[in-house]
Amino acid sequence: MPFIRIDMFPGRTLEQKRELAEVLTREVSRIAKCKPETINFIFTDVSRDNWGRNGSLFCDEYEYENDPEDEAAPSS
């Protein structure tokens, strides 16, 4: 029974998560030769202050173009 865990920064829509679940279910089922109904998902939104790389937190060091989290922030 495949279990797929996807950790990502917040900001993806419900529709994006639905599409990921659909596409990944289809492809994992095909590649792993298992029934789609046996594939489980968990999506975890992790804020930048709880995720780090190379000794730094993402909230302190990294910027991204077209970042869904930035689009969700109110503009001043």
All heavy atoms as a GROMACS GRO file, in nm:
protein
  622
    1MET      N    1   0.085  -0.117   0.000
    1MET     CA    2   0.000   0.000   0.000
    1MET      C    3   0.090   0.123   0.000
    1MET      O    4   0.147   0.159   0.103
    1MET     CB    5  -0.091  -0.004   0.123
    1MET     CG    6  -0.157   0.126   0.155
    1MET     SD    7  -0.291   0.119   0.272
    1MET     CE    8  -0.207   0.092   0.424
    2PRO      N    9   0.108   0.189  -0.113
    2PRO     CA   10   0.191   0.310  -0.118
    2PRO      C   11   0.130   0.424  -0.037
    2PRO      O   12   0.009   0.446  -0.036
    2PRO     CB   13   0.193   0.346  -0.266
    2PRO     CG   14   0.161   0.220  -0.337
    2PRO     CD   15   0.067   0.146  -0.247
    3PHE      N   16   0.218   0.493   0.032
    3PHE     CA   17   0.180   0.611   0.108
    3PHE      C   18   0.268   0.725   0.060
    3PHE      O   19   0.390   0.716   0.067
    3PHE     CB   20   0.203   0.588   0.258
    3PHE     CG   21   0.156   0.701   0.343
    3PHE    CD1   22   0.026   0.704   0.389
    3PHE    CD2   23   0.241   0.804   0.375
    3PHE    CE1   24  -0.018   0.809   0.468
    3PHE    CE2   25   0.198   0.910   0.453
    3PHE     CZ   26   0.068   0.912   0.500
    4ILE      N   27   0.206   0.830   0.008
    4ILE     CA   28   0.279   0.943  -0.049
    4ILE      C   29   0.260   1.063   0.042
    4ILE      O   30   0.147   1.105   0.068
    4ILE     CB   31   0.228   0.974  -0.192
    4ILE    CG1   32   0.250   0.853  -0.282
    4ILE    CG2   33   0.299   1.098  -0.247
    4ILE    CD1   34   0.179   0.863  -0.415
    5ARG      N   35   0.371   1.118   0.088
    5ARG     CA   36   0.368   1.237   0.172
    5ARG      C   37   0.432   1.351   0.095
    5ARG      O   38   0.546   1.338   0.047
    5ARG     CB   39   0.443   1.213   0.302
    5ARG     CG   40   0.445   1.335   0.388
    5ARG     CD   41   0.519   1.313   0.517
    5ARG     NE   42   0.526   1.441   0.585
    5ARG     CZ   43   0.512   1.456   0.714
    5ARG    NH1   44   0.492   1.353   0.790
    5ARG    NH2   45   0.520   1.576   0.767
    6ILE      N   46   0.361   1.461   0.086
    6ILE     CA   47   0.412   1.578   0.014
    6ILE      C   48   0.418   1.695   0.112
    6ILE      O   49   0.316   1.742   0.161
    6ILE     CB   50   0.322   1.612  -0.106
    6ILE    CG1   51   0.318   1.494  -0.202
    6ILE    CG2   52   0.371   1.739  -0.174
    6ILE    CD1   53   0.222   1.510  -0.316
    7ASP      N   54   0.540   1.738   0.142
    7ASP     CA   55   0.563   1.856   0.226
    7ASP      C   56   0.596   1.972   0.133
    7ASP      O   57   0.683   1.959   0.047
    7ASP     CB   58   0.680   1.833   0.321
    7ASP     CG   59   0.654   1.720   0.420
    7ASP    OD1   60   0.541   1.708   0.468
    7ASP    OD2   61   0.749   1.646   0.449
    8MET      N   62   0.527   2.083   0.150
    8MET     CA   63   0.553   2.199   0.065
    8MET      C   64   0.513   2.325   0.138
    8MET      O   65   0.443   2.321   0.239
    8MET     CB   66   0.479   2.187  -0.068
    8MET     CG   67   0.330   2.172  -0.061
    8MET     SD   68   0.265   2.137  -0.224
    8MET     CE   69   0.103   2.081  -0.181
    9PHE      N   70   0.563   2.437   0.087
    9PHE     CA   71   0.526   2.565   0.145
    9PHE      C   72   0.378   2.590   0.123
    9PHE      O   73   0.320   2.545   0.023
    9PHE     CB   74   0.607   2.678   0.083
    9PHE     CG   75   0.754   2.670   0.112
    9PHE    CD1   76   0.847   2.690   0.013
    9PHE    CD2   77   0.800   2.643   0.240
    9PHE    CE1   78   0.983   2.684   0.039
    9PHE    CE2   79   0.936   2.635   0.268
    9PHE     CZ   80   1.027   2.656   0.167
   10PRO      N   81   0.312   2.661   0.214
   10PRO     CA   82   0.170   2.693   0.198
   10PRO      C   83   0.144   2.776   0.073
   10PRO      O   84   0.233   2.842   0.020
   10PRO     CB   85   0.139   2.776   0.323
   10PRO     CG   86   0.246   2.745   0.420
   10PRO     CD   87   0.368   2.714   0.338
   11GLY      N   88   0.021   2.772   0.027
   11GLY     CA   89  -0.020   2.858  -0.082
   11GLY      C   90  -0.081   2.784  -0.200
   11GLY      O   91  -0.136   2.848  -0.288
   12ARG      N   92  -0.071   2.652  -0.203
   12ARG     CA   93  -0.133   2.578  -0.314
   12ARG      C   94  -0.282   2.570  -0.290
   12ARG      O   95  -0.328   2.557  -0.176
   12ARG     CB   96  -0.076   2.436  -0.326
   12ARG     CG   97   0.055   2.424  -0.400
   12ARG     CD   98   0.153   2.521  -0.357
   12ARG     NE   99   0.284   2.512  -0.420
   12ARG     CZ  100   0.391   2.545  -0.356
   12ARG    NH1  101   0.386   2.584  -0.229
   12ARG    NH2  102   0.507   2.545  -0.417
   13THR      N  103  -0.357   2.574  -0.397
   13THR     CA  104  -0.502   2.569  -0.386
   13THR      C  105  -0.549   2.426  -0.370
   13THR      O  106  -0.476   2.330  -0.398
   13THR     CB  107  -0.568   2.628  -0.512
   13THR    OG1  108  -0.537   2.543  -0.624
   13THR    CG2  109  -0.520   2.770  -0.539
   14LEU      N  110  -0.674   2.414  -0.330
   14LEU     CA  111  -0.736   2.282  -0.320
   14LEU      C  112  -0.736   2.214  -0.456
   14LEU      O  113  -0.709   2.093  -0.466
   14LEU     CB  114  -0.878   2.296  -0.265
   14LEU     CG  115  -0.954   2.169  -0.236
   14LEU    CD1  116  -0.880   2.080  -0.138
   14LEU    CD2  117  -1.093   2.203  -0.184
   15GLU      N  118  -0.760   2.290  -0.560
   15GLU     CA  119  -0.760   2.234  -0.696
   15GLU      C  120  -0.621   2.181  -0.734
   15GLU      O  121  -0.609   2.076  -0.797
   15GLU     CB  122  -0.807   2.338  -0.797
   15GLU     CG  123  -0.829   2.281  -0.936
   15GLU     CD  124  -0.925   2.162  -0.938
   15GLU    OE1  125  -1.026   2.165  -0.868
   15GLU    OE2  126  -0.895   2.066  -1.012
   16GLN      N  127  -0.516   2.251  -0.698
   16GLN     CA  128  -0.380   2.203  -0.726
   16GLN      C  129  -0.352   2.072  -0.652
   16GLN      O  130  -0.293   1.980  -0.708
   16GLN     CB  131  -0.278   2.309  -0.687
   16GLN     CG  132  -0.275   2.428  -0.780
   16GLN     CD  133  -0.187   2.539  -0.728
   16GLN    OE1  134  -0.198   2.579  -0.611
   16GLN    NE2  135  -0.099   2.590  -0.813
   17LYS      N  136  -0.395   2.064  -0.527
   17LYS     CA  137  -0.376   1.940  -0.451
   17LYS      C  138  -0.458   1.826  -0.510
   17LYS      O  139  -0.410   1.712  -0.516
   17LYS     CB  140  -0.410   1.964  -0.304
   17LYS     CG  141  -0.312   2.056  -0.235
   17LYS     CD  142  -0.355   2.085  -0.092
   17LYS     CE  143  -0.263   2.187  -0.027
   17LYS     NZ  144  -0.303   2.217   0.110
   18ARG      N  145  -0.579   1.855  -0.555
   18ARG     CA  146  -0.660   1.751  -0.620
   18ARG      C  147  -0.590   1.699  -0.746
   18ARG      O  148  -0.588   1.579  -0.771
   18ARG     CB  149  -0.797   1.807  -0.657
   18ARG     CG  150  -0.890   1.821  -0.540
   18ARG     CD  151  -1.026   1.871  -0.585
   18ARG     NE  152  -1.115   1.876  -0.471
   18ARG     CZ  153  -1.189   1.982  -0.438
   18ARG    NH1  154  -1.185   2.091  -0.512
   18ARG    NH2  155  -1.268   1.977  -0.334
   19GLU      N  156  -0.534   1.790  -0.825
   19GLU     CA  157  -0.465   1.749  -0.947
   19GLU      C  158  -0.341   1.666  -0.914
   19GLU      O  159  -0.314   1.565  -0.980
   19GLU     CB  160  -0.429   1.870  -1.032
   19GLU     CG  161  -0.368   1.832  -1.165
   19GLU     CD  162  -0.339   1.951  -1.256
   19GLU    OE1  163  -0.380   2.065  -1.223
   19GLU    OE2  164  -0.275   1.929  -1.361
   20LEU      N  165  -0.265   1.708  -0.815
   20LEU     CA  166  -0.149   1.629  -0.774
   20LEU      C  167  -0.191   1.488  -0.732
   20LEU      O  168  -0.130   1.390  -0.772
   20LEU     CB  169  -0.077   1.697  -0.657
   20LEU     CG  170   0.017   1.810  -0.691
   20LEU    CD1  171   0.056   1.887  -0.565
   20LEU    CD2  172   0.141   1.756  -0.760
   21ALA      N  173  -0.297   1.478  -0.651
   21ALA     CA  174  -0.344   1.348  -0.605
   21ALA      C  175  -0.387   1.261  -0.723
   21ALA      O  176  -0.353   1.142  -0.730
   21ALA     CB  177  -0.458   1.364  -0.506
   22GLU      N  178  -0.457   1.319  -0.818
   22GLU     CA  179  -0.504   1.243  -0.935
   22GLU      C  180  -0.387   1.194  -1.020
   22GLU      O  181  -0.378   1.076  -1.054
   22GLU     CB  182  -0.596   1.331  -1.019
   22GLU     CG  183  -0.645   1.264  -1.145
   22GLU     CD  184  -0.725   1.358  -1.234
   22GLU    OE1  185  -0.777   1.460  -1.186
   22GLU    OE2  186  -0.734   1.329  -1.355
   23VAL      N  187  -0.298   1.284  -1.054
   23VAL     CA  188  -0.186   1.248  -1.142
   23VAL      C  189  -0.090   1.151  -1.074
   23VAL      O  190  -0.048   1.051  -1.134
   23VAL     CB  191  -0.111   1.376  -1.188
   23VAL    CG1  192   0.018   1.341  -1.260
   23VAL    CG2  193  -0.202   1.460  -1.279
   24LEU      N  194  -0.057   1.177  -0.949
   24LEU     CA  195   0.036   1.089  -0.879
   24LEU      C  196  -0.025   0.951  -0.855
   24LEU      O  197   0.045   0.850  -0.865
   24LEU     CB  198   0.081   1.153  -0.748
   24LEU     CG  199   0.173   1.273  -0.766
   24LEU    CD1  200   0.198   1.343  -0.632
   24LEU    CD2  201   0.303   1.234  -0.830
   25THR      N  202  -0.154   0.946  -0.827
   25THR     CA  203  -0.220   0.816  -0.811
   25THR      C  204  -0.210   0.735  -0.939
   25THR      O  205  -0.174   0.618  -0.938
   25THR     CB  206  -0.368   0.832  -0.770
   25THR    OG1  207  -0.374   0.895  -0.642
   25THR    CG2  208  -0.439   0.698  -0.765
   26ARG      N  209  -0.242   0.798  -1.049
   26ARG     CA  210  -0.237   0.729  -1.179
   26ARG      C  211  -0.096   0.677  -1.208
   26ARG      O  212  -0.077   0.561  -1.245
   26ARG     CB  213  -0.284   0.824  -1.289
   26ARG     CG  214  -0.285   0.762  -1.428
   26ARG     CD  215  -0.341   0.857  -1.535
   26ARG     NE  216  -0.262   0.979  -1.547
   26ARG     CZ  217  -0.310   1.102  -1.522
   26ARG    NH1  218  -0.435   1.121  -1.486
   26ARG    NH2  219  -0.232   1.208  -1.537
   27GLU      N  220   0.005   0.762  -1.189
   27GLU     CA  221   0.141   0.725  -1.225
   27GLU      C  222   0.203   0.625  -1.126
   27GLU      O  223   0.273   0.533  -1.167
   27GLU     CB  224   0.228   0.849  -1.241
   27GLU     CG  225   0.187   0.934  -1.360
   27GLU     CD  226   0.185   0.856  -1.491
   27GLU    OE1  227   0.285   0.789  -1.523
   27GLU    OE2  228   0.082   0.861  -1.561
   28VAL      N  229   0.178   0.642  -0.998
   28VAL     CA  230   0.231   0.547  -0.900
   28VAL      C  231   0.165   0.411  -0.922
   28VAL      O  232   0.232   0.307  -0.918
   28VAL     CB  233   0.210   0.597  -0.756
   28VAL    CG1  234   0.238   0.486  -0.654
   28VAL    CG2  235   0.300   0.717  -0.728
   29SER      N  236   0.036   0.410  -0.949
   29SER     CA  237  -0.035   0.285  -0.977
   29SER      C  238   0.026   0.214  -1.098
   29SER      O  239   0.051   0.094  -1.096
   29SER     CB  240  -0.183   0.313  -1.000
   29SER     OG  241  -0.251   0.197  -1.039
   30ARG      N  242   0.053   0.289  -1.202
   30ARG     CA  243   0.111   0.233  -1.325
   30ARG      C  244   0.252   0.180  -1.300
   30ARG      O  245   0.284   0.066  -1.334
   30ARG     CB  246   0.115   0.341  -1.434
   30ARG     CG  247   0.178   0.296  -1.565
   30ARG     CD  248   0.184   0.408  -1.667
   30ARG     NE  249   0.272   0.517  -1.628
   30ARG     CZ  250   0.405   0.517  -1.642
   30ARG    NH1  251   0.466   0.412  -1.693
   30ARG    NH2  252   0.477   0.621  -1.605
   31ILE      N  253   0.334   0.259  -1.236
   31ILE     CA  254   0.475   0.222  -1.217
   31ILE      C  255   0.489   0.112  -1.112
   31ILE      O  256   0.565   0.017  -1.131
   31ILE     CB  257   0.558   0.346  -1.178
   31ILE    CG1  258   0.561   0.445  -1.296
   31ILE    CG2  259   0.699   0.308  -1.136
   31ILE    CD1  260   0.607   0.585  -1.259
   32ALA      N  261   0.418   0.123  -1.001
   32ALA     CA  262   0.432   0.027  -0.892
   32ALA      C  263   0.343  -0.097  -0.910
   32ALA      O  264   0.349  -0.188  -0.830
   32ALA     CB  265   0.400   0.094  -0.759
   33LYS      N  266   0.259  -0.095  -1.016
   33LYS     CA  267   0.170  -0.208  -1.044
   33LYS      C  268   0.081  -0.240  -0.924
   33LYS      O  269   0.075  -0.352  -0.874
   33LYS     CB  270   0.250  -0.333  -1.082
   33LYS     CG  271   0.348  -0.313  -1.195
   33LYS     CD  272   0.278  -0.306  -1.328
   33LYS     CE  273   0.379  -0.311  -1.442
   33LYS     NZ  274   0.369  -0.200  -1.531
   34CYS      N  275   0.013  -0.136  -0.876
   34CYS     CA  276  -0.079  -0.153  -0.764
   34CYS      C  277  -0.213  -0.087  -0.798
   34CYS      O  278  -0.221  -0.004  -0.888
   34CYS     CB  279  -0.021  -0.097  -0.635
   34CYS     SG  280   0.013   0.079  -0.640
   35LYS      N  281  -0.314  -0.123  -0.725
   35LYS     CA  282  -0.447  -0.066  -0.747
   35LYS      C  283  -0.450   0.078  -0.697
   35LYS      O  284  -0.397   0.108  -0.589
   35LYS     CB  285  -0.552  -0.148  -0.674
   35LYS     CG  286  -0.567  -0.288  -0.729
   35LYS     CD  287  -0.672  -0.364  -0.652
   35LYS     CE  288  -0.684  -0.505  -0.708
   35LYS     NZ  289  -0.784  -0.583  -0.634
   36PRO      N  290  -0.515   0.168  -0.772
   36PRO     CA  291  -0.522   0.308  -0.730
   36PRO      C  292  -0.584   0.326  -0.591
   36PRO      O  293  -0.542   0.414  -0.515
   36PRO     CB  294  -0.610   0.374  -0.836
   36PRO     CG  295  -0.597   0.286  -0.956
   36PRO     CD  296  -0.577   0.147  -0.904
   37GLU      N  297  -0.679   0.242  -0.556
   37GLU     CA  298  -0.746   0.257  -0.426
   37GLU      C  299  -0.656   0.222  -0.307
   37GLU      O  300  -0.694   0.247  -0.192
   37GLU     CB  301  -0.877   0.177  -0.421
   37GLU     CG  302  -0.861   0.030  -0.447
   37GLU     CD  303  -0.876  -0.010  -0.593
   37GLU    OE1  304  -0.864   0.075  -0.684
   37GLU    OE2  305  -0.898  -0.129  -0.617
   38THR      N  306  -0.538   0.168  -0.334
   38THR     CA  307  -0.446   0.137  -0.224
   38THR      C  308  -0.348   0.251  -0.197
   38THR      O  309  -0.271   0.244  -0.102
   38THR     CB  310  -0.365   0.009  -0.255
   38THR    OG1  311  -0.279   0.033  -0.367
   38THR    CG2  312  -0.456  -0.109  -0.283
   39ILE      N  313  -0.352   0.355  -0.278
   39ILE     CA  314  -0.255   0.465  -0.266
   39ILE      C  315  -0.312   0.573  -0.175
   39ILE      O  316  -0.424   0.620  -0.195
   39ILE     CB  317  -0.221   0.521  -0.405
   39ILE    CG1  318  -0.157   0.411  -0.491
   39ILE    CG2  319  -0.128   0.642  -0.393
   39ILE    CD1  320  -0.140   0.446  -0.635
   40ASN      N  321  -0.235   0.612  -0.076
   40ASN     CA  322  -0.275   0.713   0.022
   40ASN      C  323  -0.186   0.836   0.012
   40ASN      O  324  -0.069   0.825  -0.024
   40ASN     CB  325  -0.264   0.656   0.163
   40ASN     CG  326  -0.362   0.545   0.186
   40ASN    OD1  327  -0.477   0.570   0.218
   40ASN    ND2  328  -0.319   0.422   0.166
   41PHE      N  329  -0.243   0.951   0.047
   41PHE     CA  330  -0.171   1.078   0.043
   41PHE      C  331  -0.185   1.153   0.174
   41PHE      O  332  -0.288   1.142   0.242
   41PHE     CB  333  -0.232   1.172  -0.064
   41PHE     CG  334  -0.198   1.136  -0.202
   41PHE    CD1  335  -0.278   1.047  -0.272
   41PHE    CD2  336  -0.088   1.190  -0.265
   41PHE    CE1  337  -0.248   1.012  -0.402
   41PHE    CE2  338  -0.057   1.155  -0.395
   41PHE     CZ  339  -0.137   1.067  -0.463
   42ILE      N  340  -0.084   1.231   0.202
   42ILE     CA  341  -0.096   1.336   0.303
   42ILE      C  342  -0.021   1.458   0.249
   42ILE      O  343   0.090   1.447   0.199
   42ILE     CB  344  -0.042   1.294   0.441
   42ILE    CG1  345  -0.070   1.403   0.543
   42ILE    CG2  346   0.105   1.261   0.437
   42ILE    CD1  347  -0.050   1.359   0.686
   43PHE      N  348  -0.088   1.571   0.249
   43PHE     CA  349  -0.027   1.697   0.210
   43PHE      C  350  -0.002   1.776   0.338
   43PHE      O  351  -0.093   1.794   0.419
   43PHE     CB  352  -0.120   1.779   0.119
   43PHE     CG  353  -0.141   1.718  -0.016
   43PHE    CD1  354  -0.251   1.638  -0.042
   43PHE    CD2  355  -0.050   1.741  -0.119
   43PHE    CE1  356  -0.270   1.582  -0.167
   43PHE    CE2  357  -0.069   1.684  -0.244
   43PHE     CZ  358  -0.180   1.605  -0.268
   44THR      N  359   0.120   1.824   0.355
   44THR     CA  360   0.154   1.903   0.472
   44THR      C  361   0.208   2.038   0.426
   44THR      O  362   0.306   2.043   0.351
   44THR     CB  363   0.260   1.831   0.557
   44THR    OG1  364   0.213   1.701   0.590
   44THR    CG2  365   0.289   1.907   0.684
   45ASP      N  366   0.142   2.145   0.469
   45ASP     CA  367   0.192   2.280   0.443
   45ASP      C  368   0.286   2.317   0.556
   45ASP      O  369   0.248   2.317   0.673
   45ASP     CB  370   0.077   2.380   0.436
   45ASP     CG  371  -0.008   2.363   0.311
   45ASP    OD1  372   0.042   2.308   0.213
   45ASP    OD2  373  -0.125   2.406   0.314
   46VAL      N  374   0.410   2.347   0.521
   46VAL     CA  375   0.512   2.380   0.620
   46VAL      C  376   0.556   2.524   0.596
   46VAL      O  377   0.601   2.559   0.487
   46VAL     CB  378   0.634   2.284   0.608
   46VAL    CG1  379   0.737   2.318   0.713
   46VAL    CG2  380   0.589   2.139   0.618
   47SER      N  381   0.543   2.607   0.698
   47SER     CA  382   0.583   2.747   0.683
   47SER      C  383   0.734   2.759   0.671
   47SER      O  384   0.809   2.672   0.716
   47SER     CB  385   0.532   2.832   0.801
   47SER     OG  386   0.597   2.792   0.919
   48ARG      N  387   0.778   2.868   0.612
   48ARG     CA  388   0.922   2.889   0.590
   48ARG      C  389   1.002   2.899   0.719
   48ARG      O  390   1.120   2.871   0.720
   48ARG     CB  391   0.942   3.016   0.508
   48ARG     CG  392   0.915   2.994   0.364
   48ARG     CD  393   0.949   3.120   0.286
   48ARG     NE  394   0.941   3.089   0.146
   48ARG     CZ  395   0.828   3.065   0.081
   48ARG    NH1  396   0.714   3.069   0.146
   48ARG    NH2  397   0.828   3.035  -0.046
   49ASP      N  398   0.936   2.937   0.827
   49ASP     CA  399   1.010   2.944   0.953
   49ASP      C  400   1.024   2.808   1.020
   49ASP      O  401   1.091   2.795   1.122
   49ASP     CB  402   0.950   3.048   1.048
   49ASP     CG  403   0.804   3.022   1.083
   49ASP    OD1  404   0.739   2.938   1.019
   49ASP    OD2  405   0.755   3.089   1.176
   50ASN      N  406   0.966   2.705   0.960
   50ASN     CA  407   0.980   2.568   1.009
   50ASN      C  408   1.053   2.478   0.910
   50ASN      O  409   1.048   2.356   0.920
   50ASN     CB  410   0.842   2.507   1.039
   50ASN     CG  411   0.780   2.569   1.161
   50ASN    OD1  412   0.848   2.597   1.259
   50ASN    ND2  413   0.651   2.592   1.156
   51TRP      N  414   1.121   2.537   0.812
   51TRP     CA  415   1.190   2.460   0.708
   51TRP      C  416   1.325   2.525   0.682
   51TRP      O  417   1.333   2.646   0.660
   51TRP     CB  418   1.106   2.461   0.582
   51TRP     CG  419   1.140   2.359   0.479
   51TRP    CD1  420   1.263   2.310   0.446
   51TRP    CD2  421   1.048   2.293   0.393
   51TRP    NE1  422   1.253   2.219   0.345
   51TRP    CE2  423   1.120   2.206   0.309
   51TRP    CE3  424   0.910   2.299   0.376
   51TRP    CZ2  425   1.062   2.127   0.212
   51TRP    CZ3  426   0.851   2.220   0.279
   51TRP    CH2  427   0.927   2.134   0.199
   52GLY      N  428   1.428   2.446   0.682
   52GLY     CA  429   1.560   2.501   0.659
   52GLY      C  430   1.642   2.418   0.562
   52GLY      O  431   1.606   2.306   0.528
   53ARG      N  432   1.750   2.477   0.517
   53ARG     CA  433   1.844   2.410   0.429
   53ARG      C  434   1.980   2.477   0.446
   53ARG      O  435   1.989   2.599   0.456
   53ARG     CB  436   1.798   2.420   0.283
   53ARG     CG  437   1.896   2.355   0.186
   53ARG     CD  438   1.846   2.349   0.045
   53ARG     NE  439   1.823   2.481  -0.009
   53ARG     CZ  440   1.749   2.505  -0.117
   53ARG    NH1  441   1.690   2.407  -0.180
   53ARG    NH2  442   1.734   2.628  -0.160
   54ASN      N  443   2.082   2.396   0.450
   54ASN     CA  444   2.220   2.446   0.453
   54ASN      C  445   2.244   2.545   0.568
   54ASN      O  446   2.308   2.647   0.552
   54ASN     CB  447   2.254   2.510   0.318
   54ASN     CG  448   2.402   2.535   0.302
   54ASN    OD1  449   2.484   2.462   0.359
   54ASN    ND2  450   2.439   2.635   0.225
   55GLY      N  451   2.188   2.513   0.685
   55GLY     CA  452   2.213   2.595   0.803
   55GLY      C  453   2.128   2.719   0.817
   55GLY      O  454   2.149   2.797   0.910
   56SER      N  455   2.033   2.743   0.726
   56SER     CA  456   1.950   2.863   0.732
   56SER      C  457   1.803   2.826   0.715
   56SER      O  458   1.771   2.728   0.647
   56SER     CB  459   1.987   2.960   0.620
   56SER     OG  460   2.119   3.003   0.633
   57LEU      N  461   1.717   2.906   0.776
   57LEU     CA  462   1.575   2.889   0.753
   57LEU      C  463   1.536   2.955   0.622
   57LEU      O  464   1.593   3.057   0.582
   57LEU     CB  465   1.495   2.952   0.868
   57LEU     CG  466   1.513   2.889   1.005
   57LEU    CD1  467   1.436   2.969   1.109
   57LEU    CD2  468   1.467   2.743   1.003
   58PHE      N  469   1.438   2.897   0.556
   58PHE     CA  470   1.393   2.953   0.429
   58PHE      C  471   1.340   3.095   0.446
   58PHE      O  472   1.356   3.179   0.358
   58PHE     CB  473   1.286   2.865   0.365
   58PHE     CG  474   1.345   2.752   0.285
   58PHE    CD1  475   1.381   2.633   0.346
   58PHE    CD2  476   1.365   2.766   0.150
   58PHE    CE1  477   1.436   2.530   0.273
   58PHE    CE2  478   1.420   2.664   0.075
   58PHE     CZ  479   1.456   2.545   0.137
   59CYS      N  480   1.277   3.124   0.560
   59CYS     CA  481   1.223   3.259   0.581
   59CYS      C  482   1.334   3.364   0.590
   59CYS      O  483   1.310   3.482   0.566
   59CYS     CB  484   1.137   3.263   0.707
   59CYS     SG  485   1.226   3.230   0.861
   60ASP      N  486   1.456   3.323   0.622
   60ASP     CA  487   1.568   3.416   0.636
   60ASP      C  488   1.654   3.429   0.512
   60ASP      O  489   1.716   3.533   0.490
   60ASP     CB  490   1.659   3.373   0.752
   60ASP     CG  491   1.588   3.380   0.886
   60ASP    OD1  492   1.496   3.462   0.902
   60ASP    OD2  493   1.626   3.300   0.974
   61GLU      N  494   1.662   3.326   0.431
   61GLU     CA  495   1.763   3.322   0.326
   61GLU      C  496   1.714   3.314   0.183
   61GLU      O  497   1.784   3.351   0.093
   61GLU     CB  498   1.856   3.202   0.349
   61GLU     CG  499   1.938   3.212   0.476
   61GLU     CD  500   2.040   3.324   0.472
   61GLU    OE1  501   2.094   3.354   0.364
   61GLU    OE2  502   2.067   3.381   0.579
   62TYR      N  503   1.596   3.258   0.163
   62TYR     CA  504   1.560   3.222   0.026
   62TYR      C  505   1.437   3.299  -0.021
   62TYR      O  506   1.342   3.318   0.051
   62TYR     CB  507   1.533   3.072   0.017
   62TYR     CG  508   1.653   2.992   0.059
   62TYR    CD1  509   1.661   2.936   0.186
   62TYR    CD2  510   1.760   2.973  -0.028
   62TYR    CE1  511   1.772   2.863   0.226
   62TYR    CE2  512   1.872   2.901   0.011
   62TYR     CZ  513   1.877   2.846   0.138
   62TYR     OH  514   1.987   2.774   0.176
   63GLU      N  515   1.442   3.343  -0.147
   63GLU     CA  516   1.329   3.408  -0.212
   63GLU      C  517   1.298   3.334  -0.340
   63GLU      O  518   1.387   3.278  -0.404
   63GLU     CB  519   1.363   3.553  -0.246
   63GLU     CG  520   1.383   3.639  -0.122
   63GLU     CD  521   1.409   3.784  -0.158
   63GLU    OE1  522   1.363   3.829  -0.265
   63GLU    OE2  523   1.478   3.851  -0.080
   64TYR      N  524   1.171   3.334  -0.378
   64TYR     CA  525   1.128   3.260  -0.496
   64TYR      C  526   1.041   3.347  -0.585
   64TYR      O  527   0.960   3.426  -0.535
   64TYR     CB  528   1.048   3.135  -0.455
   64TYR     CG  529   1.133   3.039  -0.378
   64TYR    CD1  530   1.139   3.045  -0.239
   64TYR    CD2  531   1.209   2.945  -0.443
   64TYR    CE1  532   1.219   2.958  -0.169
   64TYR    CE2  533   1.289   2.857  -0.374
   64TYR     CZ  534   1.294   2.864  -0.236
   64TYR     OH  535   1.374   2.779  -0.166
   65GLU      N  536   1.056   3.330  -0.714
   65GLU     CA  537   0.968   3.397  -0.809
   65GLU      C  538   0.834   3.325  -0.810
   65GLU      O  539   0.828   3.205  -0.794
   65GLU     CB  540   1.026   3.391  -0.950
   65GLU     CG  541   1.134   3.492  -0.976
   65GLU     CD  542   1.176   3.491  -1.121
   65GLU    OE1  543   1.088   3.481  -1.208
   65GLU    OE2  544   1.296   3.498  -1.145
   66ASN      N  545   0.727   3.400  -0.832
   66ASN     CA  546   0.592   3.343  -0.844
   66ASN      C  547   0.559   3.253  -0.727
   66ASN      O  548   0.505   3.145  -0.742
   66ASN     CB  549   0.578   3.265  -0.975
   66ASN     CG  550   0.607   3.352  -1.095
   66ASN    OD1  551   0.565   3.466  -1.100
   66ASN    ND2  552   0.678   3.297  -1.191
   67ASP      N  553   0.592   3.296  -0.608
   67ASP     CA  554   0.573   3.219  -0.488
   67ASP      C  555   0.427   3.228  -0.442
   67ASP      O  556   0.378   3.338  -0.415
   67ASP     CB  557   0.665   3.272  -0.378
   67ASP     CG  558   0.665   3.187  -0.254
   67ASP    OD1  559   0.581   3.096  -0.242
   67ASP    OD2  560   0.750   3.212  -0.168
   68PRO      N  561   0.356   3.115  -0.432
   68PRO     CA  562   0.216   3.120  -0.387
   68PRO      C  563   0.201   3.182  -0.250
   68PRO      O  564   0.101   3.247  -0.222
   68PRO     CB  565   0.175   2.972  -0.384
   68PRO     CG  566   0.269   2.903  -0.474
   68PRO     CD  567   0.397   2.980  -0.467
   69GLU      N  568   0.300   3.165  -0.163
   69GLU     CA  569   0.291   3.223  -0.030
   69GLU      C  570   0.295   3.374  -0.036
   69GLU      O  571   0.228   3.443   0.038
   69GLU     CB  572   0.403   3.169   0.057
   69GLU     CG  573   0.373   3.177   0.205
   69GLU     CD  574   0.474   3.102   0.288
   69GLU    OE1  575   0.584   3.156   0.309
   69GLU    OE2  576   0.443   2.990   0.330
   70ASP      N  577   0.375   3.431  -0.127
   70ASP     CA  578   0.381   3.576  -0.143
   70ASP      C  579   0.250   3.631  -0.198
   70ASP      O  580   0.204   3.738  -0.157
   70ASP     CB  581   0.494   3.618  -0.237
   70ASP     CG  582   0.631   3.594  -0.175
   70ASP    OD1  583   0.640   3.582  -0.050
   70ASP    OD2  584   0.729   3.587  -0.250
   71GLU      N  585   0.186   3.558  -0.288
   71GLU     CA  586   0.060   3.603  -0.347
   71GLU      C  587  -0.052   3.606  -0.243
   71GLU      O  588  -0.144   3.684  -0.254
   71GLU     CB  589   0.022   3.511  -0.463
   71GLU     CG  590   0.116   3.523  -0.580
   71GLU     CD  591   0.093   3.417  -0.686
   71GLU    OE1  592  -0.011   3.349  -0.681
   71GLU    OE2  593   0.179   3.405  -0.775
   72ALA      N  594  -0.041   3.521  -0.141
   72ALA     CA  595  -0.143   3.515  -0.038
   72ALA      C  596  -0.130   3.631   0.062
   72ALA      O  597  -0.224   3.666   0.131
   72ALA     CB  598  -0.136   3.382   0.038
   73ALA      N  599  -0.012   3.691   0.068
   73ALA     CA  600   0.011   3.801   0.161
   73ALA      C  601  -0.059   3.927   0.113
   73ALA      O  602  -0.061   3.958  -0.005
   73ALA     CB  603   0.161   3.828   0.175
   74PRO      N  604  -0.121   4.003   0.206
   74PRO     CA  605  -0.187   4.127   0.166
   74PRO      C  606  -0.085   4.230   0.119
   74PRO      O  607   0.024   4.240   0.174
   74PRO     CB  608  -0.256   4.174   0.294
   74PRO     CG  609  -0.192   4.100   0.406
   74PRO     CD  610  -0.131   3.976   0.348
   75SER      N  611  -0.119   4.302   0.015
   75SER     CA  612  -0.027   4.404  -0.036
   75SER      C  613  -0.048   4.534   0.038
   75SER      O  614  -0.157   4.566   0.082
   75SER     CB  615  -0.049   4.423  -0.187
   75SER     OG  616  -0.183   4.456  -0.211
   76SER      N  617   0.060   4.613   0.052
   76SER     CA  618   0.049   4.738   0.126
   76SER      C  619   0.049   4.856   0.034
   76SER      O  620   0.085   4.854  -0.077
   76SER     CB  621   0.162   4.750   0.227
   76SER     OG  622   0.280   4.695   0.182
   0.00000   0.00000   0.00000
